[in-house]
Amino acid sequence: MTQPYLVEIDHVDKTFYTHHFFQNDPETGRRVLHKKQSVHAACGIAFGIKPGEIFGLLGPNGAGKTTTVKMVSGLVRPDKGRVFVDGMDVERKRLQILKKVGVVLEGTRTSIWPLTPMENLVYYGNLKNVKGHVLRARAAELLQFIGLKDKMNIQVRQLSRGEKQKLAICIALIADPPVILLDEPTTGLDVQSSRNIKDKIFEMTRTQGKCVLVTTHDMHVAQEICDRIGIINHGVLVACKPTAELLDYFSDQVFEFRVDRAPESGALDAIPQVRGVSVETNGDDPLIVVSVDAEIEARSEALYATMQRLQQLGLRLRSVSQRQQTLENVFLRLTRAPLADGK
């Protein structure tokens, strides 16, 4: 490895196969293969995460996000490629990796329900070689931070879904690992707890040098906390850029023209150098949204041509502005586009 990554995923592939059977002979009970399907959950995925960095992995349901997280944690073996944590091959050093990675997986039962939150933290701390007063102090601190101090001696089965999610996060942090893997960490959490988790992520990365891999469907969370974002679709990493750069990628291509009335259908077709035009009528004055080429000369020509067309149509121009892209807009544009066009 040429760069000081805490986590490095080196062109990994992973395919899952499903088999569907039907009953062929009611007397013998023999089963015959009816259908075989394959899902390519990871296709040549490659990226690294440096110490002190928050990396967001976004994608539609079934895109391969959770599979990627599981390969980093050692729960799933890649068919091809290698995964490194702190310079160690996850496939060869599973026991050592266990102590270096804290993981929260969405929808999984991490905690042991007959035990209390404190007992869970003591149990998992001992598994990761955290002992004695250090373990007790860290467990109490985590429960205080996450808002479970009052529930520390209640069986987990009596906790709400959100409280179980909070405990899962505490379990991931109990050994103070350098690598944190969070699969939808704020699911089921109230606003204050979600805020606490985000603050804790910042603290761990900025002051303690940990690296965090987070998957989320909440674009606001990703845009707020992630230093860099990868967008995955059908197992393919279609984008991997710093968050600000990813937002800027499309920001110079969309302009808004606010006018006094909506143009007739087709009146704005075939404007030179304009990629696409849409009309939004949610506000008091219609908004004409124009997509143009990123190249500066073509963009200039498109804007002048658009204003000329508006003038020809007798529309009064209220304002012109450049649309600020949100991560959600970028995400939808990339994941809806053909993968061959992904950047």
Secondary structure, 3 states (H helix, E strand, C coil): CCCCCCEEEEEEEEEEEEEEEEECCCCCCCEEEEEEEEEEEEEEEEEEECCCCEEEEECCCCCCHHHHHHHHHCCCCCCEEEEEECCEECCCCHHHHHHHEEEECCCCCCCCCCCCHHHHHHHHHHHCCCCHHHHHHHHHHHHHHHCCHHHCCCCHHHCCHHHHHHHHHHHHHCCCCCEEEEECCCCCCCHHHHHHHHHHHHHHHHCCCCEEEEECCCHHHHHHHCCEEEEEECCEEEEEEEHHHHHHHHHCCEEEEEECCCCCCCCCCCCCCEEEEEEECCCCCCEEEEEECCCHHHHHHHHHHHHHHHHHCCCCEEEEEECCCCHHHHHHHHHHCCHHHCC
